[in-house]
Amino acid sequence: MTLILRQSTSVVVSFGAFVDKTDGVTPETGLVSAIDHATTGILLSKNGGALTIRSQAVTASVYDAYAMYRVTLSTTDTNTVGTLRMAFIETATCLPVWQDFQVVEEEVYDDLYTASAVGYLKPTTAGRDLDVSAGGEAGVDWANVGTPGSTVGLSGTTIKEVTDVESKLGTPAGASVSADIAAIEGQTDDIGIAGAGLSAVPWNAAWDAEVQSEVADALDAAVPGSPTANSINERVKTIDDADVPGRLPAALVGGRMNSDVAAIQAAAITAAAIAPDAIGASELAADAATEIADAVLARQMTEGYAADGVAPTVAQALFQILQSLTEFAIAGVTISVKKLDGTEAMTFTLNDPNNPTSRARAT
């Protein structure tokens, strides 16, 4: 017989009978350790799944009587709705034992099996169903109401009439509210999505005076103390704050402002103010190029030498070439190049002390 269990609820069940494997009659009373064993004890199959060892976080089983044991199933053991088979076998001692259960949801169990259970809703005629909405509420399907043509007393119910609806919406301008909506839709369709239908609206000459008046009012309005960023008002305020008229010369020369270099504000011309490639060969006079070349060639260099393996500056490269040709000493396979003050600047290593064919920088 299948017993009913409440889902995810710990329960003590009577499990047996455990009888001797030889005579099939004698009760086996000393199997507590065996049925509670962590790996070979009672196995469970949930809803047709593979048999697995039951949860170990339970109260120890106890022998009851008549070859039956009181076994505790934990909330983990009963956490799956559906069939539950409990089985045990120890071939050296007893015959196989099993018991089947049906695990049902908590609410179903409480409605049917607890003390003072309310039971389930049922129709007055067997074999019929009760209408229930998708949300679980008992619904009313007028098509399925018994004797729908009979008179039903609604004296305690207020029924909204059509006149009540009209008092809220107003009397339709046309044949019906739906006809009015259709007429409105016809007008809005001409406007189109995002006003697409308004692109061909012709200009009305009567609007000229109104637009001109609005613009004149806007131009005559005082510039606010904190105008909107990047607006015309902000630009006008910036010019006004800078006192541009006060910075212009009193008289123009040939229609242009005239000023000499001495009048240019200090630090007014900076490197950042000159655009890249603004001054090229075509912008330089021939004498300017000559002066630049003379200045470069006549400039005294600062002595310096690049480290081994590091790309040199022009001045470092010239010093390395000059000193390598003019001031050096050879000792065995080592060439020591001197600085201007006679100290060592760098060294080279020859590939042969007597007949060298190559040298490499060492320091």
C-alpha positions as CSV (number, residue, x, y, z in Angstrom):
1,M,0.0,0.0,0.0
2,T,1.3,3.5,-0.9
3,L,1.4,5.9,2.1
4,I,0.9,9.7,1.7
5,L,3.7,12.1,2.9
6,R,3.9,15.9,3.2
7,Q,6.5,17.5,1.0
8,S,9.7,18.7,2.7
9,T,8.5,17.6,6.1
10,S,10.3,15.3,8.6
11,V,8.2,12.2,9.5
12,V,8.6,8.9,11.4
13,V,7.4,5.9,9.5
14,S,6.9,2.2,10.5
15,F,9.2,0.2,8.2
16,G,9.2,-3.6,7.9
17,A,8.6,-6.4,8.4
18,F,12.3,-7.6,8.8
19,V,12.2,-11.4,9.0
20,D,14.9,-14.0,9.0
21,K,16.2,-14.9,5.5
22,T,16.1,-18.6,6.2
23,D,12.6,-19.3,7.6
24,G,11.0,-16.0,6.6
25,V,9.2,-15.8,9.9
26,T,11.5,-15.0,12.8
27,P,11.8,-11.2,13.4
28,E,15.2,-9.6,13.0
29,T,15.5,-7.1,15.9
30,G,19.1,-6.0,15.8
31,L,19.3,-4.1,12.5
32,V,19.4,-0.5,13.7
33,S,23.0,0.0,12.7
34,A,22.5,-1.7,9.4
35,I,19.5,0.3,8.2
36,D,21.1,3.6,9.4
37,H,24.5,2.8,7.8
38,A,25.9,5.8,5.9
39,T,26.6,3.9,2.7
40,T,24.8,0.5,2.8
41,G,21.7,1.5,4.8
42,I,18.2,2.5,3.6
43,L,18.1,3.7,0.0
44,L,15.5,6.1,-1.5
45,S,14.2,6.5,-5.1
46,K,12.5,9.9,-5.6
47,N,9.9,10.0,-8.3
48,G,11.4,7.1,-10.2
49,G,15.0,8.2,-9.9
50,A,18.0,6.0,-9.1
51,L,18.2,4.6,-5.5
52,T,20.5,6.6,-3.3
53,I,21.4,6.6,0.3
54,R,18.9,8.6,2.5
55,S,19.9,11.8,4.4
56,Q,22.1,11.1,7.4
57,A,21.0,14.2,9.4
58,V,18.2,12.2,11.1
59,T,17.2,10.7,14.4
60,A,18.5,7.1,14.8
61,S,16.0,4.4,14.0
62,V,14.6,2.2,16.7
63,Y,13.1,-1.3,16.8
64,D,9.4,-1.2,17.5
65,A,7.7,-4.6,17.5
66,Y,6.5,-7.4,15.2
67,A,9.7,-7.0,13.1
68,M,8.9,-3.3,12.4
69,Y,11.3,-0.4,12.9
70,R,10.5,3.3,13.4
71,V,12.5,5.1,10.8
72,T,12.8,8.9,10.6
73,L,12.7,10.5,7.1
74,S,14.2,14.0,7.0
75,T,13.0,17.1,5.1
76,T,15.6,16.3,2.5
77,D,14.3,12.8,2.1
78,T,10.8,14.2,1.4
79,N,11.6,17.3,-0.7
80,T,10.5,15.9,-4.1
81,V,6.8,15.7,-5.0
82,G,5.9,12.3,-6.6
83,T,6.5,8.7,-5.8
84,L,9.1,7.8,-3.1
85,R,10.3,4.2,-2.6
86,M,12.3,3.2,0.5
87,A,14.2,0.0,0.3
88,F,16.7,-2.1,2.4
89,I,18.5,-5.4,1.8
90,E,21.0,-7.4,3.8
91,T,21.2,-10.8,2.2
92,A,23.2,-12.3,5.1
93,T,20.4,-11.5,7.6
94,C,17.0,-10.8,6.3
95,L,14.7,-10.8,3.3
96,P,14.4,-7.6,1.2
97,V,12.1,-4.9,2.6
98,W,10.6,-1.9,0.8
99,Q,7.8,0.6,1.2
100,D,6.2,3.0,-1.3
101,F,5.0,6.6,-0.5
102,Q,3.4,9.4,-2.4
103,V,4.8,12.9,-1.6
104,V,2.3,15.7,-2.1
105,E,2.6,19.4,-1.7
106,E,2.2,20.9,1.7
107,E,-1.0,22.7,1.0
108,V,-2.6,19.6,-0.5
109,Y,-1.6,17.5,2.4
110,D,-2.8,20.1,4.9
111,D,-6.2,20.4,3.2
112,L,-6.8,16.6,3.1
113,Y,-4.9,14.9,5.9
114,T,-4.3,17.2,8.9
115,A,-6.6,17.5,11.9
116,S,-9.8,19.5,11.0
117,A,-8.7,19.5,7.3
118,V,-11.1,21.6,5.2
119,G,-11.0,19.1,2.3
120,Y,-11.1,20.1,-1.3
121,L,-13.8,22.0,-3.3
122,K,-16.0,19.6,-5.2
123,P,-19.1,20.0,-7.5
124,T,-22.5,18.9,-6.2
125,T,-22.7,16.4,-9.1
126,A,-19.9,13.8,-9.2
127,G,-17.7,13.9,-12.3
128,R,-18.0,17.6,-12.9
129,D,-15.2,20.3,-12.5
130,L,-15.3,23.6,-10.7
131,D,-14.3,26.6,-12.9
132,V,-11.0,28.1,-11.6
133,S,-9.2,31.1,-13.0
134,A,-5.5,31.1,-14.1
135,G,-4.7,32.9,-10.8
136,G,-6.3,30.1,-8.8
137,E,-9.5,31.9,-7.9
138,A,-12.9,30.3,-8.4
139,G,-14.3,31.9,-11.5
140,V,-17.8,32.3,-13.0
141,D,-18.3,31.2,-16.6
142,W,-21.7,32.4,-17.6
143,A,-21.8,29.8,-20.4
144,N,-21.5,27.1,-17.8
145,V,-23.9,28.5,-15.2
146,G,-26.7,26.1,-14.5
147,T,-30.0,27.2,-16.1
148,P,-28.5,30.4,-17.4
149,G,-32.0,31.5,-18.7
150,S,-33.5,31.5,-15.2
151,T,-34.2,34.7,-13.3
152,V,-31.4,35.6,-10.8
153,G,-32.1,38.0,-8.0
154,L,-29.7,40.9,-8.0
155,S,-31.5,43.2,-5.7
156,G,-28.3,43.7,-3.6
157,T,-26.1,44.4,-6.6
158,T,-25.7,47.7,-8.5
159,I,-25.6,47.2,-12.2
160,K,-24.0,50.1,-14.3
161,E,-26.3,50.9,-17.2
162,V,-25.4,52.4,-20.6
163,T,-26.7,55.8,-19.4
164,D,-24.3,55.7,-16.5
165,V,-21.4,55.2,-18.9
166,E,-22.6,58.0,-21.2
167,S,-22.7,60.4,-18.2
168,K,-19.0,59.8,-17.7
169,L,-18.0,59.9,-21.4
170,G,-20.5,62.3,-22.8
171,T,-22.9,61.7,-25.7
172,P,-21.1,60.6,-28.9
173,A,-20.8,63.3,-31.6
174,G,-21.5,60.6,-34.2
175,A,-23.3,57.4,-34.2
176,S,-21.2,55.9,-31.4
177,V,-18.1,56.4,-29.4
178,S,-16.3,53.9,-31.7
179,A,-17.3,56.0,-34.7
180,D,-15.9,59.2,-33.0
181,I,-12.6,57.3,-32.3
182,A,-12.4,56.2,-35.9
183,A,-12.9,59.8,-37.1
184,I,-10.1,61.0,-34.7
185,E,-7.8,58.3,-36.0
186,G,-8.4,59.4,-39.5
187,Q,-7.1,62.9,-38.6
188,T,-4.1,61.7,-36.7
189,D,-3.1,59.3,-39.5
190,D,-2.6,62.4,-41.6
191,I,-0.1,63.8,-39.1
192,G,1.9,60.5,-39.3
193,I,4.6,59.2,-37.0
194,A,6.8,61.9,-35.4
195,G,4.9,64.5,-37.5
196,A,6.0,63.1,-40.8
197,G,2.8,64.2,-42.4
198,L,3.4,67.9,-41.5
199,S,6.5,68.3,-43.8
200,A,4.4,69.7,-46.6
201,V,2.5,72.4,-44.6
202,P,2.7,75.6,-46.7
203,W,3.9,78.9,-45.1
204,N,1.1,81.2,-44.3
205,A,1.9,84.9,-45.1
206,A,-0.2,85.9,-42.1
207,W,2.5,84.4,-39.8
208,D,5.2,86.8,-41.0
209,A,4.1,89.7,-38.7
210,E,3.7,87.4,-35.7
211,V,7.2,85.8,-36.2
212,Q,8.8,89.3,-36.7
213,S,7.1,90.5,-33.5
214,E,8.4,87.6,-31.5
215,V,11.9,88.0,-32.8
216,A,11.9,91.8,-32.1
217,D,10.7,91.2,-28.5
218,A,13.5,88.6,-28.0
219,L,16.1,91.0,-29.3
220,D,14.9,93.9,-27.2
221,A,14.9,91.8,-24.0
222,A,17.7,92.5,-21.6
223,V,20.6,90.0,-21.6
224,P,20.2,87.9,-18.4
225,G,23.0,87.9,-15.9
226,S,23.6,84.2,-16.4
227,P,22.7,83.4,-20.0
228,T,22.3,79.8,-21.3
229,A,25.7,78.3,-22.3
230,N,26.6,78.8,-26.0
231,S,23.5,81.0,-26.7
232,I,23.6,84.3,-28.5
233,N,23.0,86.0,-25.2
234,E,26.1,84.4,-23.7
235,R,28.2,85.5,-26.7
236,V,26.9,89.1,-26.5
237,K,27.6,89.1,-22.8
238,T,31.2,87.8,-23.3
239,I,31.9,90.6,-25.9
240,D,30.4,93.2,-23.5
241,D,32.4,92.0,-20.5
242,A,35.6,92.1,-22.6
243,D,34.9,95.7,-23.5
244,V,35.7,95.1,-27.1
245,P,34.7,98.6,-28.2
246,G,37.1,100.1,-25.6
247,R,40.0,98.1,-27.0
248,L,39.6,99.3,-30.6
249,P,41.7,102.3,-31.8
250,A,39.9,105.6,-32.1
251,A,40.7,105.9,-35.8
252,L,41.2,103.4,-38.6
253,V,43.9,103.6,-41.2
254,G,42.7,102.8,-44.7
255,G,39.7,101.1,-43.1
256,R,41.9,98.8,-41.0
257,M,43.2,98.9,-37.4
258,N,46.9,100.0,-37.3
259,S,49.3,99.1,-34.5
260,D,53.0,98.5,-34.2
261,V,54.8,95.5,-32.7
262,A,55.6,97.4,-29.5
263,A,51.9,97.6,-28.8
264,I,51.4,93.8,-28.7
265,Q,50.8,92.6,-25.2
266,A,53.6,90.7,-23.5
267,A,53.4,86.9,-24.0
268,A,50.5,87.4,-26.5
269,I,52.4,85.3,-29.1
270,T,53.2,81.8,-27.7
271,A,54.2,78.5,-29.2
272,A,50.7,77.2,-28.6
273,A,49.2,80.2,-30.5
274,I,51.2,79.2,-33.7
275,A,49.5,76.5,-35.8
276,P,51.6,73.4,-36.7
277,D,53.5,73.9,-40.0
278,A,52.5,77.6,-40.1
279,I,56.1,78.6,-40.7
280,G,57.8,76.6,-43.5
281,A,60.5,77.1,-46.1
282,S,58.3,79.3,-48.3
283,E,57.5,81.6,-45.3
284,L,61.2,82.2,-44.5
285,A,63.3,84.7,-46.4
286,A,66.7,83.6,-47.8
287,D,68.7,85.7,-45.3
288,A,66.6,84.2,-42.4
289,A,67.7,80.7,-43.5
290,T,71.3,81.8,-43.7
291,E,71.2,83.3,-40.3
292,I,69.7,80.2,-38.8
293,A,72.4,78.0,-40.5
294,D,75.2,80.4,-39.3
295,A,73.9,80.3,-35.7
296,V,73.7,76.5,-35.7
297,L,77.2,76.0,-37.2
298,A,78.8,78.6,-34.9
299,R,77.2,77.3,-31.7
300,Q,79.6,75.6,-29.2
301,M,78.4,72.1,-28.4
302,T,78.1,70.6,-24.9
303,E,80.4,67.6,-24.6
304,G,78.5,64.3,-24.2
305,Y,78.7,60.6,-25.1
306,A,75.8,58.2,-25.6
307,A,75.9,55.0,-23.5
308,D,76.8,51.7,-25.3
309,G,73.8,50.5,-27.3
310,V,71.9,53.9,-26.9
311,A,71.1,56.1,-29.9
312,P,73.1,59.3,-29.6
313,T,72.0,62.9,-30.1
314,V,73.7,64.8,-33.0
315,A,76.1,66.5,-30.5
316,Q,76.9,63.2,-28.9
317,A,77.6,61.5,-32.2
318,L,79.9,64.4,-33.3
319,F,81.9,64.2,-30.1
320,Q,82.2,60.4,-30.4
321,I,83.5,60.7,-33.9
322,L,85.9,63.6,-33.1
323,Q,87.4,62.0,-30.0
324,S,87.7,58.5,-31.7
325,L,89.9,60.1,-34.4
326,T,91.9,62.6,-32.4
327,E,92.4,61.3,-28.8
328,F,92.8,57.6,-28.1
329,A,95.2,55.0,-26.7
330,I,95.7,51.3,-27.8
331,A,96.7,48.7,-25.3
332,G,96.6,45.1,-26.6
333,V,93.1,44.7,-28.1
334,T,91.6,47.7,-26.2
335,I,91.2,51.2,-27.7
336,S,90.5,53.9,-25.0
337,V,88.9,57.0,-26.4
338,K,89.6,60.2,-24.3
339,K,87.4,63.1,-23.4
340,L,88.5,66.6,-23.9
341,D,89.9,66.6,-20.3
342,G,91.9,63.4,-21.0
343,T,89.7,61.1,-18.9
344,E,88.2,58.0,-20.6
345,A,85.0,58.5,-22.5
346,M,84.5,55.0,-24.0
347,T,86.4,51.9,-25.0
348,F,86.5,49.6,-28.1
349,T,87.8,46.0,-28.4
350,L,89.8,44.8,-31.4
351,N,89.4,41.3,-32.8
352,D,93.2,40.8,-33.0
353,P,96.1,42.7,-31.3
354,N,98.4,42.5,-34.3
355,N,96.3,42.4,-37.4
356,P,92.8,43.7,-36.4
357,T,90.0,43.7,-39.0
358,S,87.2,44.9,-36.8
359,R,86.4,46.5,-33.5
360,A,83.4,46.7,-31.2
361,R,82.4,49.1,-28.5
362,A,82.9,47.7,-25.1
363,T,82.0,50.6,-22.7
